[in-house]
Amino acid sequence: MAFNAIIVEDEMHSAQMLESMVNELRPDWKILGTFDSVSDTVAWLQENEHPQLIFLDIQLADGLSFSIFDKIEVESGIIFTTAYDEYAVKAFKLNSIDYILKPVKKESLLAAIEKMEGFVEYFENEKKIDINYAELVKGIKEGEVNYRKRFLVSKREALFAVPVEDVAYIFFEAKMTYAVTFENKQHIINFTLDKLEEELDPGVFIRANRQAIVNLKAIHSLENYFGGKLIVKLLPQFDEKFVISRAKASVFKEWLDS
């Protein structure tokens, strides 16, 4: 299936590299234009039929690309491309198909493209009609996502399931990943935090820093820390001081307030 797309990227080299990879992976796709600012993107979308897909950087020449969605109703699927991971939660709330960290790798781009194609194929098979991309975007926003529901853990040579809602936080230490329940029971789980971040409901769990993922219900309070950082008080209590970086602090507070 051939798509129309635009690229919104304020670094010319990155835009050219992305377009080259798209052309290599999907030579039948058409890139309708490349833009480097919020204002140019909004102006183009106001005057043209929206493409099926937008490759969207977050930090543009005149501000964050999220403001595009405040100015116009976007009827396209979005693949975010950015050097910053702290915007993932906010991106998820928009028309997000995927979120790729720079430098963009061909494997990651292909996975995102195939994900978009999967959405379209599903709608075609279900509705047996031409795709209405505004409806597709609505389906992406409202569709049910099957997040992880439980963990299979072992104890004394036996296996048992721990419901995800019983997990207060998950942390990585000494090359091992541990899930701590609200009853303060600790279990080893065979997953990386990166993998779990994809599988857990972002409305309930957040990647607080490189070492931990936290359940909203486990957060007791926040305290300001030097350099614009935050200290999170957790229940059950975490042994070490739980610090949120300055870069992540605003996103973390926004997530709590959403």
N, C-alpha and C positions, 0 to 999 in steps of 0.2 A: 504494500500500500504506500503510495507516494504522498508525502506531507508537504505543506507550505510552512515555513518557519521564518522567524527573525531572530537576530542575535543582538542583545543589548549588553554592551561591554565597553568600558571606558579605556581599556588598554588595547591599542591597535594590534600589537603582536598577538595578544591572547585571543582577540576576535578572529584574526586570520588563521591562527592555529586551530581554533574550534571549528571554523567553517571548513577548513581542510579535512579535519577528521570526520565531520558530518558527511562531506562529499565522498570520502573514501568508504565510509560505512554504509551510506545510503545514497548512491549516486543519482537515484531518481528523485530525490527530494529537491525542493527549490528553496533557496535562501532568498527571501524577498528584500531584505535590507539589513544593515547593521547600524546601530545607534549607540551613542556614548553618554546619553543624559536622560533624565526623567522627562524633561520638557520636550525633547525631540521624539521620544517614544510615545508620549501621550498625544502629541500633535499627529503623528503618523497613524496611531490607532483610531483617532477621531475621524480621520479622513479616508480610511481604508477598511476593507473587510478583514476582520481579525484572522490571523493564521491559526492553524491547528495547534501550533507549538511555539513557545518563546523560550529561548535560552537566555536566562536573565542573571546578570551579575547583581550583587546587592549594593556595593558601594560604587556609585556612579559619579560623573563629573560634577553634578549639581545636587548630590544628596543620595539618600538611601532609596533604592528602587521600590521599597514598600509603599512609598507615597504615590506611585503610579496607580495603585489600587484605591487610593482615596479620591483620585481625580476622575477615574473612568472605570466602568464595569468591564473587566477583562474577560473575554470569552475564549480564552486559549488555555491549553495545558501549559504548565511552567516547569522547566528544569532549571533549578537554581545552580549557578556556578559561582563559587566564592572562595576566598582565601581564609574566611573566618567561620568557625563552627558555632559561634555563640548565637547566631540568628536562626538556627535550625527549628526551634520551637515556633517562632513567629512564622517562618516560611511554611511550616506544616499546616497552619491555619488558612493559608491561601490556596490557590489552584495548583498546589505542588504535586508534581509527578515524582520528582526526585530532587536530591540535594547533593551536589558534587563538590568536593573540596579541590581547590587548585593546588598544584598544577593538575589540570584535567588529564586523566589517563584514558586511553582508548577503551580499556575494559570497562571502566566505570561509565563512560559515555554510552557504550553499547548496551550495558545493562539498563540504563535509564531509557534509552530509545526503545528497547524491547518491552519495557514496562508500559510505556505510552502505547505502543502497538497492541499490547495485551488488553488495555482498557478499550481501545477502539474495536478490536476483534470481539470482545465480550458484548459490547453494545450492538454490533452488527449481527451477531448470532442470536442475541436475545430479541431484538426488535425487528430484524429482517427488513430494515428500511435504511435509507441514506442517513449518515450520521449528522445529527445536529450537535455541533461542538459546544454550544452553550449548555445543552442538556448533558453532554459528556462532562463538562466542568462541574455542573451541579451534582452529577453522580459521583465524581471524584471527591467532592466536598462532603457529601452526605452518605456515601456508601459505607457499609459496614466493613471494618478491617478486622481480620482474625488475629488479635494479639495473643501472645503467650498466656496460658491460663494456669500452668502449674510447672513445677520442677520435680524431676525424679531424682531423689537423693538416696544415699546409702548410709546405713548405720548398723554396726555389728553384723555385717554380712547380709543384712536385709535391705530391701528397697521399698521406699514409700514416697508418696507424692505430697509436695508442699504447695498449696494454692498460692498463686502470685499475690493475692490480696493480703496474705499473711506476712509477706516480706516487707520489712521496714526499710532496709537499705542493702545494697550490694557493694562490696569493695574488693579491690585487687591489692594483694600484698604477697611479697616473696614468691612471685610467679604463680600464685593461686587465686582463684575467685571465690569469695565467700558470700553467702546470703544469710542475713541476720533477720530473724522473725521478730514480731512484736512481743513475743514471749522470751526474747533474748536468747534464742537457740541459734547456733551457728552451723551452717552446712556448707560443704564444699560443692560447687557446681562447675561443670566442665564447659564453660562458655567464656568468651572474652567480653569485656564491657562493650566493645564496639558492636558485637553481634547482639547482645542483649538490648542495646539502645535501639536497634531496629525492631526487636520483637516485643518490647514492652509498650504499653499504652502511654503516649507522651502527655496525655491529660492527667495521668496518675504518677508517672515516674519521670525524673529529669536527670540527665548527666550533669552532676554538679561540678565535677572536676575530672581530671584524668584518672583518679583512683576510685571514684564512687558514683553510683546511681542511687537516687533517694526517692522514696515514696512520699507523696505529699502529706499523708497522715502522720508520718514520722517526724515532721518538722515542728518542733516546739516553739522556737523563737529565733530571731536574727539579731546579731549585734554588729555594730560598725567596728571595723578593724583598720589598722593603719594602711595608708596608700589606697583608700577607696575599696578595700576588700571587705568581705563579710565573714563572720563566724556563725555557723549554723548550730543551734542546739537541737540535738536529736533525742528521740525516745523510741527505743532504749538508748542510753547514752553511748556515744562512740568513744573509744579509748583515747584517741588522739584528737587534737584540736582540728575541727572540721572547717577548712578555710575555702571560701569562694573567691576566685580571682577578681580583680577590678574589672577586667574585660567581660567577665561572666555575670557580675553582680546585678547589673541593670536587667539583663534577660531573666535572671533567676527571680528577681522581685516582680517583674512583669508576669512571669509564669504563675507565681503565687497569687497574683491579683486578678488573674483571668477567669 
